[in-house]
Amino acid sequence: MVSLFAATLSMVSYVPQAWTIIRTRSTKTVSLGMYLVTVVCFIAWLGYGVLVRQWPIIVQNIICLGLSAFILTMKLMPQREKVAVAEALDPCKTARPASPASEE
């Protein structure tokens, strides 16, 4: 039961960062290095889960990989593409994109 709770928290922990990116249309405060390492980590854990045929490990890491890869992809996108993706995911929000000069 503790492992299910911990896995759920791990999966949910990426949602606030992803939602903040969608809401603000900005990834200025997101660490590129951290998300590169995180995505590689989830790929490795997913591979391990497949090798040992453990569905809980596989499912958790697919979800975490998807969320962290979304954040990394948004970090790497040009600002106008970030805005387009964010508007598609949150069409009710009035776009207030960060200025392109302020983005990394």
C-alpha atoms as a printed R data frame, in Angstrom:
    type eleno elety resid chain resno       x      y       z
1   ATOM     1    CA   MET     A     1   0.000  0.000   0.000
2   ATOM     2    CA   VAL     A     2   2.849  2.396   0.759
3   ATOM     3    CA   SER     A     3   4.384  1.716  -2.661
4   ATOM     4    CA   LEU     A     4   1.100  2.572  -4.411
5   ATOM     5    CA   PHE     A     5   0.876  5.828  -2.449
6   ATOM     6    CA   ALA     A     6   4.501  6.706  -3.281
7   ATOM     7    CA   ALA     A     7   4.044  5.856  -6.973
8   ATOM     8    CA   THR     A     8   0.902  7.986  -7.154
9   ATOM     9    CA   LEU     A     9   2.685 10.945  -5.576
10  ATOM    10    CA   SER     A    10   5.572 10.529  -8.036
11  ATOM    11    CA   MET     A    11   3.182 10.595 -10.974
12  ATOM    12    CA   VAL     A    12   1.163 13.547  -9.678
13  ATOM    13    CA   SER     A    13   4.261 15.584  -8.808
14  ATOM    14    CA   TYR     A    14   4.788 16.580 -12.457
15  ATOM    15    CA   VAL     A    15   1.260 17.891 -12.979
16  ATOM    16    CA   PRO     A    16   1.729 21.286 -11.240
17  ATOM    17    CA   GLN     A    17   4.829 22.071 -13.344
18  ATOM    18    CA   ALA     A    18   3.097 21.044 -16.569
19  ATOM    19    CA   TRP     A    19  -0.009 23.071 -15.684
20  ATOM    20    CA   THR     A    20   2.091 26.125 -14.804
21  ATOM    21    CA   ILE     A    21   3.772 25.927 -18.216
22  ATOM    22    CA   ILE     A    22   0.387 25.686 -19.937
23  ATOM    23    CA   ARG     A    23  -1.039 28.557 -17.894
24  ATOM    24    CA   THR     A    24   1.924 30.938 -18.201
25  ATOM    25    CA   ARG     A    25   3.171 29.835 -21.634
26  ATOM    26    CA   SER     A    26   6.663 30.055 -20.160
27  ATOM    27    CA   THR     A    27   9.436 27.599 -19.315
28  ATOM    28    CA   LYS     A    28  11.965 30.181 -18.210
29  ATOM    29    CA   THR     A    29  12.264 28.728 -14.696
30  ATOM    30    CA   VAL     A    30  12.399 25.078 -15.819
31  ATOM    31    CA   SER     A    31  15.823 23.443 -15.596
32  ATOM    32    CA   LEU     A    32  16.756 21.883 -18.936
33  ATOM    33    CA   GLY     A    33  19.447 19.678 -17.365
34  ATOM    34    CA   MET     A    34  17.124 18.380 -14.674
35  ATOM    35    CA   TYR     A    35  14.427 17.369 -17.162
36  ATOM    36    CA   LEU     A    36  16.950 15.784 -19.535
37  ATOM    37    CA   VAL     A    37  18.179 13.596 -16.681
38  ATOM    38    CA   THR     A    38  14.623 12.920 -15.492
39  ATOM    39    CA   VAL     A    39  13.447 11.757 -18.924
40  ATOM    40    CA   VAL     A    40  16.474  9.467 -19.300
41  ATOM    41    CA   CYS     A    41  15.824  8.125 -15.789
42  ATOM    42    CA   PHE     A    42  12.204  7.244 -16.605
43  ATOM    43    CA   ILE     A    43  13.281  5.587 -19.856
44  ATOM    44    CA   ALA     A    44  15.748  3.465 -17.862
45  ATOM    45    CA   TRP     A    45  13.129  2.561 -15.220
46  ATOM    46    CA   LEU     A    46  10.637  1.724 -17.951
47  ATOM    47    CA   GLY     A    47  13.211 -0.552 -19.572
48  ATOM    48    CA   TYR     A    48  13.830 -2.218 -16.227
49  ATOM    49    CA   GLY     A    49  10.105 -2.722 -15.683
50  ATOM    50    CA   VAL     A    50   9.796 -4.345 -19.108
51  ATOM    51    CA   LEU     A    51  12.788 -6.621 -18.444
52  ATOM    52    CA   VAL     A    52  11.388 -7.836 -15.115
53  ATOM    53    CA   ARG     A    53   7.804 -7.801 -16.455
54  ATOM    54    CA   GLN     A    54   6.436 -5.737 -13.582
55  ATOM    55    CA   TRP     A    55   3.335 -3.895 -14.726
56  ATOM    56    CA   PRO     A    56   3.233 -1.466 -11.782
57  ATOM    57    CA   ILE     A    57   6.754 -0.272 -12.645
58  ATOM    58    CA   ILE     A    58   5.904 -0.093 -16.344
59  ATOM    59    CA   VAL     A    59   2.670  1.869 -15.907
60  ATOM    60    CA   GLN     A    60   4.074  4.328 -13.377
61  ATOM    61    CA   ASN     A    61   7.087  5.070 -15.537
62  ATOM    62    CA   ILE     A    62   5.037  5.469 -18.712
63  ATOM    63    CA   ILE     A    63   2.944  8.122 -16.951
64  ATOM    64    CA   CYS     A    64   5.950  9.890 -15.396
65  ATOM    65    CA   LEU     A    65   7.850  9.712 -18.690
66  ATOM    66    CA   GLY     A    66   4.916 11.244 -20.544
67  ATOM    67    CA   LEU     A    67   4.575 14.149 -18.131
68  ATOM    68    CA   SER     A    68   8.304 14.854 -17.848
69  ATOM    69    CA   ALA     A    69   8.774 14.503 -21.628
70  ATOM    70    CA   PHE     A    70   5.953 17.027 -22.137
71  ATOM    71    CA   ILE     A    71   7.744 19.499 -19.851
72  ATOM    72    CA   LEU     A    72  11.091 18.883 -21.588
73  ATOM    73    CA   THR     A    73   9.506 19.253 -25.026
74  ATOM    74    CA   MET     A    74   7.878 22.524 -24.010
75  ATOM    75    CA   LYS     A    75  11.248 23.752 -22.690
76  ATOM    76    CA   LEU     A    76  12.891 23.015 -26.035
77  ATOM    77    CA   MET     A    77  10.139 24.553 -28.209
78  ATOM    78    CA   PRO     A    78  10.284 28.053 -29.652
79  ATOM    79    CA   GLN     A    79   7.992 30.456 -27.763
80  ATOM    80    CA   ARG     A    80   5.306 30.750 -30.458
81  ATOM    81    CA   GLU     A    81   4.963 26.941 -30.587
82  ATOM    82    CA   LYS     A    82   4.700 26.824 -26.766
83  ATOM    83    CA   VAL     A    83   1.864 29.315 -26.957
84  ATOM    84    CA   ALA     A    84   0.108 27.282 -29.665
85  ATOM    85    CA   VAL     A    85   0.361 24.042 -27.649
86  ATOM    86    CA   ALA     A    86  -0.754 25.770 -24.453
87  ATOM    87    CA   GLU     A    87  -3.720 27.367 -26.223
88  ATOM    88    CA   ALA     A    88  -4.732 23.980 -27.620
89  ATOM    89    CA   LEU     A    89  -4.615 22.464 -24.123
90  ATOM    90    CA   ASP     A    90  -6.237 25.419 -22.359
91  ATOM    91    CA   PRO     A    91  -8.385 27.205 -24.970
92  ATOM    92    CA   CYS     A    92 -10.394 29.176 -22.398
93  ATOM    93    CA   LYS     A    93  -7.311 30.980 -21.146
94  ATOM    94    CA   THR     A    94  -6.495 34.341 -22.639
95  ATOM    95    CA   ALA     A    95  -2.950 34.050 -23.872
96  ATOM    96    CA   ARG     A    96  -0.430 36.050 -21.894
97  ATOM    97    CA   PRO     A    97   2.789 34.697 -23.379
98  ATOM    98    CA   ALA     A    98   6.143 35.699 -22.037
99  ATOM    99    CA   SER     A    99   7.997 37.932 -24.429
100 ATOM   100    CA   PRO     A   100  10.274 35.931 -26.769
101 ATOM   101    CA   ALA     A   101  13.265 37.911 -25.523
102 ATOM   102    CA   SER     A   102  12.659 36.717 -21.960
103 ATOM   103    CA   GLU     A   103  12.501 33.016 -22.909
104 ATOM   104    CA   GLU     A   104  15.551 30.830 -22.983
